[in-house]
């Protein structure tokens, strides 16, 4: 696959312990070395990491949706700080940016600073979503991709692409090699949230959905995951 600049979307769970919580150094280094294969191929990488390893919403609590989402926003900042150090440890320089002002910890997002960092061989990690509740990290991946003119969004998941249903539940689910944005929306496929899909459609930014263990295969294999266009 041939692209220069990408947004890579990872789940927080990809950094977690075996119970899906917290940050596991071994897992983080494993993911970092996978990403290094893209970096070494001279691909400019903007990185968005979810918060599921720290906070998965207000299920079973009396916390309001607004407060719950704000907790998730802060959790993405923790993941960004931790994973930045992991990347630095394997020789990759990083820039962390935040959608909300966190003085003395993470600088605010700037398109110019992002592009400058990418062109100077740094991975840019975008934290804190769009800074508001009711929007997922999928949405910030789509928004940042549009703002920095990324060629594609690479969405790493626990399955190897987009299916007609949940393949973990329905073994008869069919995997799509390619699918249009309109089909994703009309079929209500749970790929990314609908806001992110709609934004990508409008901005004409394609999405590749793949199993996160296959990150290193992206540069060498043409048929991986599901391509959404």
Buried (B, 14 or more C-beta within 10 A) or exposed (E): BEBEBBBBBBBBBBBBBEEEBEBBEEBBBBBBBBBBBBBEEEBBBBBBBBBBBBBBBBEEEEBEEEEBBBBBBBBBBBBBBBBBEBBEEEEBEBBBBBBBEBEEEBBBBEEEBBBEBBEEEBBBBBBBBBBBBEBBBBBBBBBBBBBBEBBBBBBBBEBBBBBBBEBEEEEEBEEBEEBEBEEBBEBEBEBBBBBBBBBBBEBEBBBBBBBBBBBBBBBEEEEBBBBBB
